[in-house]
Amino acid sequence: MTKKVLLVTADSSLLRELGGALRAQQDLSVMEYPDEDGGLKQVESFRPDFVIVSLALATNPTSPVTDLGGLEFCKGAINVSSSPIALVTPWPVPEDVIDKLGALGRNVYCDPVKEGYVAKVLDQIRTTRPPPKHLNIFIKADADNRWSYDLVGENFQPKFERPGTLSLDKGAQFLAKRLAAEIEKMPSDWEAKFTELGEGIVESLFGKDSPFVKELKEGVREAGGLRNTRLIFTVDREYYEIALEAVLSPGDNAVRPWMIRAPVVRNFGERVASNTPLFDGPPRLKRCLIVGADTSGFCDDIVVDGSSIELEKLSHVESECAAVEALFKKSKREMGFDDPKVVGIDPSKPLTKDDFLDLLTEPWDVIHFAGHAYYSPAGSNGGATQHACLFVGESKRPQAVEMNTIVPSLRETTSLLYLSGCRTANAEFAIAAAQYGVPAVLGFRWKVQDKPAEQHARLFYHQLFRERAIDKAFRNTRRGMRLLARKDNAWASGMLVMAKSN
């Protein structure tokens, strides 16, 4: 495949030596331009695969050459293009150039004119790849029921940004919530209802005449397919319970949920994660806490309709925790993790509420909780108190730990909180963690059965260590769960909430 190369320089020696070498390559299509302004226009119109610019460059044909003109060109080029750039400089490289190169990013290479530099540039052209393109689709709804979208292309050339408004009326919202409640009960036709819900969201939210569909097609085409999209829902608490993740991709006659084709996640407005995302930051040993809360029986901490709630015996906690531990140990050297700490699964050492809260005061990068969880909004189930809690404790003596008592301990280091329990993706779990800076919270929208919960955890961590990206690992987990246990709604129940990172 022929690569398009743009050479921006008025240096006769470079045009003769480097330009001649480029023109001699049968697999390169070369365009030359002598000044900054004209070169930047060609970056946008010619859309080169690789750009070469000399350090000494004039702003336009009538202005004098400046010694740092190529740096100014690079600043402009990286704003309109994701193409790699080779900046040709004198040798030795001037110190003021070295200082300024760091601010241009990894997409700009410095190639000083010395023996072998032409061969080096040719090698860069053939081996360097531009960063991958992604299309981010942000769909937002505020407390006043104003819905909007923003389509933002990453590494698109030219830039791709398409804002617009949407509408989801109260009637459609009510029907969507009711249908989601029916799906939670997992009737035999739950997947048909899930598809119906996805179709309804598309019809209600986007409509037939919405410019969103046309603009989405344009962005998806530039990104290279739906797999290179990321759909982010940012909605007010009132709309959180709408199963927006059921949405199908509008405009492509899709019969499969968008969520198994590309990452679909939740986000909370402009909130920025204060903790470092899991695979970012300087190299260091990361720590993982695995909590197996294998407790059951009556819990007097939570009273519903005058009676203490009863927690059923769980069959998967020990095996799930063992599987997660094994995956961390297997990948610890490659991924930079210390041996994980596992608590709660030894009957002789039950994990009490105080023990749990003490453990959380230690710094943990990943916390995996497997056990019972409970959620009830204020005024539901005959009670006036709102609950969002996890359960620990001795066998037949469960203790409730409210989420708002857990999250203050997560503010320092926790990058991923995985809550393997029923309804743990509810707003009160996810919002509480996000408020304290946790970049990623994974849980389940509905009740989850024991075996699918374990399968989900196994698949997720396997994919996490493979992809080194939480959202992609989650997307792959949904795909795998749909293949393994399509009749169970666990693949559709999982939710990932990610705060923005700096």
C-alpha positions as CSV (number, residue, x, y, z in Angstrom):
1,M,0.0,0.0,0.0
2,T,1.4,3.4,-1.0
3,K,2.0,5.8,1.9
4,K,1.5,9.6,1.5
5,V,4.4,11.6,2.8
6,L,4.4,15.4,3.2
7,L,7.9,17.1,3.2
8,V,7.8,20.7,4.5
9,T,11.1,22.5,4.0
10,A,12.8,25.2,1.9
11,D,16.2,23.8,2.6
12,S,17.8,23.0,-0.8
13,S,20.2,20.4,0.7
14,L,17.3,18.6,2.4
15,L,15.2,18.7,-0.7
16,R,18.1,17.3,-2.7
17,E,19.2,14.6,-0.2
18,L,16.1,13.6,1.8
19,G,13.6,14.6,-0.9
20,G,15.4,12.7,-3.5
21,A,15.5,9.5,-1.4
22,L,11.8,9.8,-0.7
23,R,10.9,10.2,-4.4
24,A,13.0,7.2,-5.3
25,Q,10.8,4.9,-3.1
26,Q,8.1,3.2,-5.2
27,D,5.8,2.7,-2.2
28,L,5.7,6.4,-1.3
29,S,3.7,9.3,-2.7
30,V,5.5,12.5,-1.8
31,M,4.3,16.1,-1.7
32,E,6.7,18.9,-1.0
33,Y,5.8,22.3,0.4
34,P,8.2,25.2,1.3
35,D,6.6,27.1,4.2
36,E,4.6,26.7,7.4
37,D,1.2,28.1,6.4
38,G,1.0,26.2,3.1
39,G,2.3,23.0,4.8
40,L,-0.4,23.1,7.4
41,K,-3.1,23.5,4.7
42,Q,-1.7,20.4,3.0
43,V,-1.8,18.5,6.3
44,E,-5.6,19.0,6.3
45,S,-6.2,18.5,2.5
46,F,-3.5,16.0,1.5
47,R,-4.0,14.0,4.8
48,P,-0.5,12.5,4.8
49,D,0.4,9.2,6.5
50,F,3.7,10.8,7.6
51,V,5.0,14.4,7.8
52,I,8.6,15.5,7.6
53,V,9.5,19.1,8.5
54,S,12.8,21.0,8.9
55,L,13.5,23.0,12.0
56,A,14.4,26.1,10.0
57,L,11.2,27.2,8.3
58,A,9.4,30.4,7.1
59,T,5.9,31.2,8.1
60,N,4.9,31.9,4.5
61,P,6.6,32.5,1.2
62,T,7.2,36.2,1.9
63,S,8.5,36.0,5.5
64,P,12.0,35.2,6.7
65,V,13.1,31.8,7.8
66,T,13.2,31.3,11.6
67,D,15.4,28.9,13.4
68,L,12.4,27.4,15.3
69,G,9.8,27.6,12.6
70,G,9.5,23.8,12.4
71,L,8.5,23.6,16.0
72,E,5.6,26.1,15.4
73,F,4.6,24.0,12.4
74,C,4.5,20.8,14.6
75,K,2.2,22.6,17.2
76,G,-0.2,23.4,14.4
77,A,0.0,20.0,12.7
78,I,-0.8,18.0,15.8
79,N,-4.0,20.0,16.3
80,V,-5.4,18.9,13.0
81,S,-3.7,15.5,12.3
82,S,-2.7,12.3,14.1
83,S,0.0,11.6,11.5
84,P,3.5,10.9,12.9
85,I,5.9,13.8,12.4
86,A,9.7,13.7,11.9
87,L,11.4,17.0,12.8
88,V,14.8,17.3,11.1
89,T,17.2,19.3,13.2
90,P,20.9,20.2,13.1
91,W,23.4,18.0,15.0
92,P,24.0,18.4,17.8
93,V,20.4,19.3,18.7
94,P,20.1,22.8,20.2
95,E,19.3,22.8,23.8
96,D,16.2,25.1,23.4
97,V,14.9,22.6,20.8
98,I,15.3,19.7,23.2
99,D,13.4,21.6,25.9
100,K,10.5,22.3,23.5
101,L,10.3,18.8,22.0
102,G,9.0,17.3,25.2
103,A,5.8,19.4,25.0
104,L,4.9,18.1,21.5
105,G,4.2,14.6,22.6
106,R,5.2,11.1,21.5
107,N,3.9,11.6,17.9
108,V,6.9,13.9,17.0
109,Y,10.3,12.4,16.4
110,C,13.6,14.3,16.4
111,D,15.9,13.3,13.5
112,P,19.2,15.3,13.6
113,V,21.2,15.5,10.4
114,K,24.1,13.1,10.8
115,E,25.3,9.9,9.2
116,G,22.4,7.5,8.5
117,Y,19.6,10.0,9.2
118,V,17.9,9.4,5.8
119,A,17.7,5.7,6.4
120,K,16.4,6.4,9.8
121,V,13.6,8.6,8.5
122,L,12.7,6.0,5.8
123,D,12.5,3.3,8.5
124,Q,10.2,5.6,10.6
125,I,7.9,6.1,7.7
126,R,7.5,2.3,7.1
127,T,7.3,1.2,10.8
128,T,5.6,4.0,12.7
129,R,1.8,3.8,12.9
130,P,-0.5,6.7,13.8
131,P,-2.4,6.3,17.1
132,P,-5.6,4.3,16.6
133,K,-8.8,6.2,16.0
134,H,-11.7,6.0,18.4
135,L,-15.1,7.7,18.3
136,N,-16.4,8.7,21.7
137,I,-20.2,9.2,21.9
138,F,-21.3,11.1,25.0
139,I,-25.0,11.1,25.7
140,K,-26.0,13.4,28.7
141,A,-29.2,14.2,30.6
142,D,-29.4,16.8,33.3
143,A,-31.9,17.1,36.2
144,D,-34.3,19.2,34.0
145,N,-34.6,16.3,31.5
146,R,-32.5,18.1,28.8
147,W,-30.7,15.4,26.7
148,S,-27.8,16.1,24.4
149,Y,-25.0,14.4,22.6
150,D,-21.4,15.0,21.7
151,L,-19.5,12.9,19.1
152,V,-15.8,13.4,19.6
153,G,-13.2,11.6,17.4
154,E,-9.8,10.7,19.0
155,N,-6.9,11.0,16.5
156,F,-9.2,11.9,13.6
157,Q,-7.9,14.1,10.9
158,P,-9.3,16.7,10.5
159,K,-10.9,17.0,14.0
160,F,-14.3,15.5,14.4
161,E,-16.7,17.1,16.9
162,R,-20.5,17.0,16.5
163,P,-22.8,18.3,19.3
164,G,-26.5,18.2,19.2
165,T,-29.7,17.8,21.3
166,L,-31.9,14.8,21.9
167,S,-35.2,14.1,23.6
168,L,-36.5,11.3,25.8
169,D,-40.0,12.0,27.1
170,K,-41.2,11.0,30.5
171,G,-43.6,8.4,29.1
172,A,-40.7,6.6,27.3
173,Q,-38.7,6.8,30.5
174,F,-41.5,5.2,32.5
175,L,-41.9,2.4,30.0
176,A,-38.2,1.8,29.9
177,K,-37.9,1.5,33.7
178,R,-40.9,-0.8,33.8
179,L,-39.5,-3.1,31.1
180,A,-36.2,-3.2,32.9
181,A,-37.9,-4.3,36.1
182,E,-39.6,-7.1,34.2
183,I,-36.3,-8.2,32.8
184,E,-34.8,-8.4,36.3
185,K,-37.3,-11.2,37.1
186,M,-35.7,-13.1,34.1
187,P,-38.8,-14.5,32.4
188,S,-38.3,-17.0,29.6
189,D,-38.5,-14.2,27.0
190,W,-36.3,-11.7,28.8
191,E,-33.8,-11.4,26.0
192,A,-36.7,-10.5,23.6
193,K,-37.8,-7.9,26.1
194,F,-34.2,-6.6,26.4
195,T,-34.1,-6.2,22.6
196,E,-37.4,-4.5,22.7
197,L,-36.1,-2.1,25.3
198,G,-33.0,-1.3,23.2
199,E,-35.2,-0.6,20.1
200,G,-37.5,1.6,22.2
201,I,-34.5,3.6,23.5
202,V,-33.3,4.1,19.9
203,E,-36.7,5.2,18.6
204,S,-37.4,7.5,21.5
205,L,-34.0,9.0,22.0
206,F,-32.8,9.5,18.4
207,G,-35.9,9.4,16.3
208,K,-36.0,9.0,12.5
209,D,-35.1,12.6,11.6
210,S,-32.4,13.2,14.2
211,P,-29.1,14.4,12.7
212,F,-27.4,12.2,15.3
213,V,-27.8,9.1,13.1
214,K,-26.2,10.7,10.1
215,E,-23.3,12.1,12.1
216,L,-22.8,8.8,14.0
217,K,-22.5,7.0,10.6
218,E,-19.9,9.5,9.5
219,G,-17.9,9.1,12.7
220,V,-18.1,5.3,12.8
221,R,-16.9,5.2,9.2
222,E,-13.9,7.4,10.0
223,A,-13.1,5.3,13.1
224,G,-13.1,2.1,11.1
225,G,-16.2,0.4,12.5
226,L,-18.5,0.2,15.5
227,R,-15.8,-1.7,17.5
228,N,-13.8,1.5,17.6
229,T,-16.5,3.4,19.4
230,R,-17.1,4.1,23.1
231,L,-20.6,5.0,24.3
232,I,-20.7,7.0,27.5
233,F,-23.9,7.8,29.3
234,T,-23.8,10.7,31.7
235,V,-27.2,11.0,33.3
236,D,-28.7,12.6,36.4
237,R,-29.6,10.3,39.3
238,E,-33.3,10.4,38.4
239,Y,-32.6,8.7,35.1
240,Y,-29.9,6.3,36.4
241,E,-32.3,3.3,36.6
242,I,-33.2,3.5,32.9
243,A,-31.4,0.5,31.3
244,L,-29.7,2.7,28.7
245,E,-27.1,0.0,28.1
246,A,-29.7,-2.0,26.2
247,V,-29.5,0.5,23.3
248,L,-28.9,-0.8,19.8
249,S,-26.7,1.1,17.4
250,P,-29.1,3.3,15.4
251,G,-28.9,3.4,11.6
252,D,-27.3,0.0,10.9
253,N,-30.2,-2.3,11.3
254,A,-28.5,-3.9,14.3
255,V,-30.1,-6.9,16.0
256,R,-27.3,-7.2,18.6
257,P,-26.9,-4.8,21.6
258,W,-24.3,-2.1,21.1
259,M,-22.8,-3.1,24.4
260,I,-21.3,-6.4,23.1
261,R,-19.8,-4.6,20.0
262,A,-18.1,-1.7,21.8
263,P,-17.6,-0.5,25.3
264,V,-20.7,1.1,26.8
265,V,-20.1,2.7,30.2
266,R,-21.6,5.2,32.7
267,N,-20.0,8.4,33.9
268,F,-20.9,11.1,36.3
269,G,-20.8,14.5,34.7
270,E,-17.7,16.5,34.9
271,R,-16.4,14.6,38.0
272,V,-12.7,13.8,37.5
273,A,-11.2,10.8,39.1
274,S,-8.7,11.8,41.8
275,N,-7.1,8.4,41.9
276,T,-4.7,7.2,39.2
277,P,-6.3,4.9,36.5
278,L,-5.1,1.3,37.0
279,F,-2.5,1.1,34.3
280,D,-1.3,4.7,34.4
281,G,1.3,6.4,36.6
282,P,4.9,5.4,37.5
283,P,6.0,1.8,37.8
284,R,5.3,0.3,41.2
285,L,3.9,-2.8,42.8
286,K,0.2,-2.6,42.9
287,R,-1.9,-4.2,45.6
288,C,-5.1,-6.2,45.3
289,L,-7.6,-7.1,48.1
290,I,-10.0,-10.0,47.5
291,V,-12.9,-10.2,49.9
292,G,-14.9,-13.4,50.1
293,A,-17.9,-12.5,52.3
294,D,-19.4,-16.0,52.6
295,T,-22.0,-15.2,55.2
296,S,-25.8,-15.9,55.3
297,G,-28.8,-16.0,57.6
298,F,-30.8,-13.2,59.2
299,C,-29.4,-9.8,59.5
300,D,-30.9,-7.6,62.1
301,D,-29.2,-4.5,60.7
302,I,-31.7,-4.3,57.8
303,V,-35.5,-4.6,58.6
304,V,-38.0,-4.9,55.8
305,D,-41.8,-4.8,56.6
306,G,-41.0,-5.4,60.3
307,S,-38.7,-8.4,59.7
308,S,-34.9,-8.8,59.5
309,I,-33.8,-9.7,56.0
310,E,-32.5,-13.2,55.3
311,L,-29.5,-13.8,53.1
312,E,-29.3,-17.1,51.2
313,K,-26.3,-19.4,51.3
314,L,-23.9,-18.6,48.5
315,S,-22.2,-21.4,46.6
316,H,-19.6,-19.6,44.6
317,V,-17.7,-17.2,46.9
318,E,-14.7,-19.5,47.7
319,S,-14.2,-20.7,44.1
320,E,-14.6,-17.1,42.7
321,C,-12.0,-15.7,45.1
322,A,-9.6,-18.6,44.4
323,A,-10.0,-18.0,40.6
324,V,-9.4,-14.3,40.9
325,E,-6.4,-14.9,43.2
326,A,-4.9,-17.3,40.7
327,L,-5.3,-14.9,37.8
328,F,-3.5,-12.1,39.8
329,K,-0.7,-14.4,40.8
330,K,-0.3,-15.7,37.2
331,S,0.0,-12.2,35.8
332,K,1.6,-10.3,38.7
333,R,5.1,-10.0,37.2
334,E,3.9,-8.8,33.9
335,M,1.2,-6.5,35.2
336,G,3.2,-5.2,38.2
337,F,1.0,-6.6,41.0
338,D,2.1,-8.0,44.4
339,D,0.5,-11.2,45.7
340,P,-3.1,-10.5,46.3
341,K,-4.5,-10.6,49.9
342,V,-7.5,-12.9,50.3
343,V,-9.8,-12.6,53.3
344,G,-13.1,-14.0,54.5
345,I,-13.1,-17.5,52.9
346,D,-11.6,-19.3,55.9
347,P,-14.4,-20.3,58.2
348,S,-12.0,-20.2,61.2
349,K,-11.2,-16.6,60.4
350,P,-14.5,-14.8,59.6
351,L,-14.3,-11.3,58.4
352,T,-16.1,-9.0,60.8
353,K,-17.3,-5.5,60.0
354,D,-14.5,-3.9,62.1
355,D,-11.9,-6.2,60.4
356,F,-13.2,-5.1,57.0
357,L,-13.2,-1.4,57.7
358,D,-9.7,-1.8,59.2
359,L,-8.4,-3.5,56.0
360,L,-9.8,-0.7,53.9
361,T,-7.6,1.8,55.6
362,E,-4.7,0.2,53.8
363,P,-3.8,1.3,50.2
364,W,-5.4,-1.1,47.6
365,D,-5.3,-0.5,43.9
366,V,-7.9,-3.2,43.2
367,I,-10.7,-4.4,45.5
368,H,-12.7,-7.4,44.5
369,F,-15.7,-8.1,46.7
370,A,-17.7,-11.3,46.3
371,G,-20.8,-11.7,48.5
372,H,-24.2,-10.4,49.3
373,A,-25.3,-6.8,48.7
374,Y,-28.5,-5.0,49.3
375,Y,-30.1,-1.8,48.0
376,S,-33.3,0.0,48.8
377,P,-34.1,3.6,48.2
378,A,-35.7,5.6,50.9
379,G,-39.4,4.8,51.3
380,S,-39.2,1.4,49.6
381,N,-40.0,-2.0,51.2
382,G,-41.8,-0.4,54.1
383,G,-38.8,1.5,55.4
384,A,-37.9,5.1,55.6
385,T,-34.1,4.5,55.4
386,Q,-32.1,4.2,52.2
387,H,-29.7,1.4,52.1
388,A,-26.7,0.5,49.8
389,C,-24.6,-2.0,51.7
390,L,-22.4,-5.0,51.5
391,F,-22.5,-7.9,54.0
392,V,-19.6,-9.5,56.0
393,G,-19.5,-11.4,59.2
394,E,-19.5,-14.9,60.7
395,S,-21.5,-17.7,59.3
396,K,-25.2,-17.1,60.1
397,R,-24.3,-13.7,61.7
398,P,-24.1,-11.3,58.7
399,Q,-23.3,-7.6,59.4
400,A,-24.3,-4.8,57.0
401,V,-21.6,-2.3,56.0
402,E,-23.2,0.7,54.4
403,M,-21.4,2.0,51.2
404,N,-21.1,5.5,52.6
405,T,-18.9,4.1,55.5
406,I,-16.7,2.2,53.0
407,V,-15.9,4.8,50.4
408,P,-13.9,7.3,52.5
409,S,-11.1,4.7,52.8
410,L,-10.9,4.4,48.9
411,R,-10.0,8.0,48.3
412,E,-6.2,7.5,48.2
413,T,-5.3,4.7,45.8
414,T,-8.2,2.5,44.7
415,S,-8.4,2.4,40.9
416,L,-10.9,-0.4,40.4
417,L,-13.7,-1.5,42.7
418,Y,-15.4,-4.8,41.6
419,L,-18.6,-5.5,43.4
420,S,-19.7,-9.1,42.6
421,G,-23.1,-9.0,44.2
422,C,-26.7,-8.3,43.4
423,R,-27.7,-4.8,42.3
424,T,-24.3,-3.4,43.1
425,A,-24.3,-1.1,40.0
426,N,-27.1,0.9,41.6
427,A,-26.5,4.6,41.7
428,E,-25.8,4.6,45.5
429,F,-22.9,2.2,45.1
430,A,-21.4,3.7,42.0
431,I,-22.0,7.4,42.8
432,A,-20.6,7.0,46.3
433,A,-17.4,5.4,45.0
434,A,-17.0,8.0,42.2
435,Q,-17.5,10.8,44.7
436,Y,-14.4,9.6,46.5
437,G,-12.2,9.4,43.4
438,V,-12.4,5.8,42.3
439,P,-11.9,5.8,38.5
440,A,-13.8,2.6,37.8
441,V,-16.6,0.7,39.6
442,L,-18.0,-2.6,38.2
443,G,-21.2,-4.1,39.5
444,F,-24.6,-5.6,38.4
445,R,-27.8,-3.9,37.6
446,W,-30.0,-6.8,38.7
447,K,-29.8,-9.9,40.9
448,V,-27.0,-12.2,39.7
449,Q,-26.9,-16.0,40.2
450,D,-23.9,-17.6,41.8
451,K,-22.4,-19.4,38.8
452,P,-22.7,-16.5,36.3
453,A,-21.2,-14.2,38.9
454,E,-18.1,-16.4,39.1
455,Q,-17.9,-16.8,35.4
456,H,-18.1,-13.1,34.9
457,A,-15.2,-12.5,37.4
458,R,-13.0,-15.1,35.7
459,L,-13.6,-13.7,32.3
460,F,-13.1,-10.0,33.3
461,Y,-9.7,-10.4,35.0
462,H,-8.5,-12.6,32.2
463,Q,-9.5,-10.0,29.7
464,L,-8.2,-7.1,31.9
465,F,-4.6,-8.6,31.9
466,R,-4.9,-9.2,28.2
467,E,-6.3,-5.8,27.1
468,R,-4.8,-3.6,29.9
469,A,-7.9,-1.5,29.5
470,I,-10.9,-1.8,31.9
471,D,-13.6,-0.8,29.4
472,K,-12.4,-3.1,26.6
473,A,-12.0,-6.0,29.1
474,F,-15.6,-5.3,30.2
475,R,-16.9,-5.3,26.6
476,N,-15.1,-8.6,26.0
477,T,-16.5,-10.1,29.2
478,R,-20.0,-9.3,28.0
479,R,-19.4,-11.1,24.7
480,G,-18.0,-14.1,26.5
481,M,-20.9,-14.3,29.0
482,R,-23.4,-14.1,26.2
483,L,-21.7,-17.1,24.6
484,L,-21.4,-19.0,27.8
485,A,-24.8,-18.4,29.4
486,R,-27.1,-16.6,27.0
487,K,-30.2,-17.7,28.8
488,D,-29.0,-15.9,32.0
489,N,-29.2,-12.1,32.1
490,A,-25.8,-11.6,33.8
491,W,-24.2,-10.6,30.5
492,A,-26.8,-7.8,30.2
493,S,-26.8,-7.0,33.9
494,G,-23.2,-5.9,34.3
495,M,-22.5,-2.2,34.4
496,L,-19.2,-0.2,34.4
497,V,-19.1,3.3,35.8
498,M,-16.0,5.3,35.0
499,A,-15.1,8.8,36.2
500,K,-13.2,11.1,33.9
501,S,-9.4,11.0,34.3
502,N,-7.1,14.1,34.2
